[in-house]
Amino acid sequence: MALAFKRIKVYVRLIVLVAMALAVGTLVINNRSNTATVWFLDEYQDVNVLWLTLCVGLGSIVSYWLMGTLMSLRRDMRELDQAAKLQKREAEQQALAKKLTEQEQRIDEKVKNALADEE
C-alpha cells in the first residue's frame, strides 16, 4: 500500500513538473517579440518582456533568500540573548547556593560549639 502512495506521489510530481515546463515554454514563445516601456530613473526604454520577467523573478528569489537569512539571523540573535541571560541566571543561582552553603556551615559550627560548651 505504501508503494502505491509513493508511486502516485512520484507521478503527481512529474505531472506538475511537466506542467511548469509547458507554462514556461508557453510564456517564452508568446512573449519573445513583446516589449514593454520601462522607466529607468531618467528615461523610458523599451525592454523585452522576457528579460523583464527574468529580472523580476531573480529579484524575487534573491529578496526571498535575503529575508529568510535576516529572519534566521534575528532568531539566532534572540537565542544567543536568551542563552546569555540563562547563563547569567545560573551563575547567580550558583553564587547564592555557595553563599547559603557557607552560611549553613557557619550555623552548624556555631551549633556544635554551643553544644560542646554546654557539655
Secondary structure, 3 states (H helix, E strand, C coil): CHHHHHHHHHHHHHHHHHHHHHHHHHHHHHHCCCEEEEECCCCEEEEEHHHHHHHHHHHHHHHHHHHHHHHHHHHHHHHHHHHHHHHHHHHHHHHHHHHHHHHHHHHHHHHHHHHHHHC
